[in-house]
Amino acid sequence: MTTLPNRRADWRVRLGVPLGLFVLRLLALTWRVEARGDAAWRARHAAGQGMVMALWHGQLLPLAFYLRNLGMSVLVSEHRDGEIIAQILERMGYTMIRGSSTRGGARALVEMIKVLRGGIAVCITPDGPKGPARTFAPGAAVAAQRAGVPITTMYVTVERAWTLKSWDRFMIPKPFARVVLHFGAPTMVREGTPTDAAEDAPRFEAMLTTAEPASRG
């Protein structure tokens, strides 16, 4: 009886990974994507300088596709639902750091700092894996401060999208939708202790919630 849930999980992963990747690629090929403000982080990435790339969990889909095959790492939850996401992202050219604020957090923080100091960008959803939505948990700020690297905020606006009834209001741009990716300037976290970094987190939360509305584009 104890093996049945694992078998069900394995079945879901085996089906969900190729299906999810196929649907994402099919949709993304139709999107009309515009990136704004991405010159600064691209220059840093090309120079082999690490940084935290912060985005809301509900906006993961278009950003994950846009940043594919650039040699970045992603922090993904160790929860069962994170396994499908992790395997899809691996097939898109990302390396995984497994953990979250609720499971494997200390180990993930150590690994993130190591990766960032090695000159690799790490993508983090600071409101994941379970929310509250659009609240910047301090882990990303602490990792950036300890590694001595900046945070680049990323935000998505879409003219037409499906929005799931999930805690994060997960967004799926519709076919042929106009997708605008807004990148903030790489910004250093306040120096000092981890407490200072945590207290600086609301500043980055504000950066992630003040992007221009899609109607202006």
LINHURA-V491370 format. One record per residue. N is the residue number from 0. RES is the residue in one small letter. PSI is psi as a letter, one per 30 degrees, with the letter a starting at -180 (NA if undefined). NEAR is the number of other C-alpha atoms within 10 Angstrom. D_LAST is the distance of its C-alpha to the last C-alpha in whole Angstrom. Layout:
BEGIN
[[N/RES/PSI/NEAR/D_LAST] [N/RES/PSI/NEAR/D_LAST]]
END
This chain:
BEGIN
[[0/m/f/5/55] [1/t/f/6/53] [2/t/f/7/51] [3/l/e/9/50] [4/p/e/10/47] [5/n/e/12/46] [6/r/e/11/47] [7/r/e/11/44] [8/a/e/15/42] [9/d/e/15/43] [10/w/e/11/42] [11/r/e/14/39] [12/v/e/21/38] [13/r/e/13/39] [14/l/e/12/37] [15/g/e/17/34] [16/v/e/18/33] [17/p/e/15/34] [18/l/e/12/32] [19/g/e/15/29] [20/l/e/18/29] [21/f/e/13/29] [22/v/e/10/26] [23/l/e/17/24] [24/r/e/11/24] [25/l/e/12/24] [26/l/e/17/21] [27/a/e/22/19] [28/l/f/12/20] [29/t/f/14/18] [30/w/k/18/15] [31/r/j/13/12] [32/v/k/17/12] [33/e/k/11/10] [34/a/k/13/11] [35/r/k/12/11] [36/g/g/13/14] [37/d/g/16/16] [38/a/e/13/19] [39/a/e/13/21] [40/w/e/23/22] [41/r/e/11/22] [42/a/e/11/25] [43/r/e/16/27] [44/h/e/18/27] [45/a/f/11/28] [46/a/g/10/31] [47/g/h/13/32] [48/q/k/17/31] [49/g/l/26/30] [50/m/l/29/28] [51/v/k/28/27] [52/m/j/25/23] [53/a/k/25/22] [54/l/l/25/20] [55/w/k/25/21] [56/h/e/22/23] [57/g/f/21/21] [58/q/g/20/18] [59/l/e/19/21] [60/l/e/16/20] [61/p/e/22/17] [62/l/e/18/18] [63/a/e/17/21] [64/f/e/15/21] [65/y/e/13/19] [66/l/g/14/21] [67/r/l/15/24] [68/n/g/15/27] [69/l/g/14/27] [70/g/g/14/30] [71/m/l/21/28] [72/s/l/23/30] [73/v/k/22/29] [74/l/j/25/31] [75/v/k/23/32] [76/s/k/25/34] [77/e/f/18/37] [78/h/l/14/37] [79/r/e/12/38] [80/d/f/14/34] [81/g/f/17/33] [82/e/e/20/35] [83/i/e/21/33] [84/i/e/17/30] [85/a/e/22/32] [86/q/e/19/34] [87/i/e/22/30] [88/l/e/22/29] [89/e/e/16/32] [90/r/f/14/32] [91/m/g/17/28] [92/g/g/15/30] [93/y/l/22/30] [94/t/l/18/33] [95/m/k/18/34] [96/i/j/22/35] [97/r/k/22/36] [98/g/l/21/36] [99/s/a/24/35] [100/s/f/18/36] [101/t/f/13/38] [102/r/k/14/40] [103/g/g/14/40] [104/g/e/16/38] [105/a/e/14/41] [106/r/e/13/41] [107/a/e/21/38] [108/l/e/23/37] [109/v/e/13/40] [110/e/e/17/38] [111/m/e/28/35] [112/i/e/22/36] [113/k/e/15/39] [114/v/e/19/36] [115/l/e/23/33] [116/r/f/18/36] [117/g/g/13/37] [118/g/g/19/34] [119/i/k/22/31] [120/a/k/27/28] [121/v/k/27/28] [122/c/k/29/26] [123/i/k/25/26] [124/t/j/26/25] [125/p/f/28/26] [126/d/g/24/26] [127/g/l/25/28] [128/p/f/23/30] [129/k/g/14/31] [130/g/a/16/29] [131/p/k/13/29] [132/a/k/18/25] [133/r/h/19/23] [134/t/k/19/26] [135/f/j/26/26] [136/a/k/19/30] [137/p/f/22/32] [138/g/e/23/33] [139/a/e/27/30] [140/a/e/30/30] [141/v/e/25/34] [142/a/e/27/34] [143/a/e/27/31] [144/q/e/23/34] [145/r/e/21/37] [146/a/f/21/36] [147/g/h/16/35] [148/v/l/23/31] [149/p/l/23/28] [150/i/k/27/25] [151/t/j/24/21] [152/t/k/26/19] [153/m/k/25/16] [154/y/k/21/14] [155/v/k/24/12] [156/t/k/21/9] [157/v/k/23/10] [158/e/e/15/9] [159/r/k/16/13] [160/a/l/16/16] [161/w/k/12/19] [162/t/j/14/20] [163/l/l/12/24] [164/k/h/9/26] [165/s/l/11/27] [166/w/f/14/27] [167/d/g/20/24] [168/r/h/14/22] [169/f/k/17/22] [170/m/k/22/18] [171/i/j/21/19] [172/p/k/22/16] [173/k/l/18/17] [174/p/k/15/18] [175/f/g/15/15] [176/a/l/18/13] [177/r/k/19/9] [178/v/k/24/10] [179/v/k/23/8] [180/l/k/20/11] [181/h/k/20/11] [182/f/k/24/15] [183/g/l/23/17] [184/a/k/17/20] [185/p/k/18/23] [186/t/k/15/25] [187/m/k/16/28] [188/v/l/25/30] [189/r/k/18/33] [190/e/l/13/36] [191/g/b/10/39] [192/t/l/12/40] [193/p/e/17/38] [194/t/e/11/38] [195/d/e/16/36] [196/a/e/22/34] [197/a/e/19/34] [198/e/f/15/33] [199/d/f/18/30] [200/a/e/21/28] [201/p/f/16/27] [202/r/e/11/25] [203/f/f/22/23] [204/e/e/21/23] [205/a/e/14/21] [206/m/e/16/19] [207/l/f/23/18] [208/t/g/14/17] [209/t/g/9/15] [210/a/l/17/12] [211/e/k/13/8] [212/p/l/12/8] [213/a/f/14/5] [214/s/f/8/5] [215/r/f/5/4] [216/g/NA/12/0]]
END
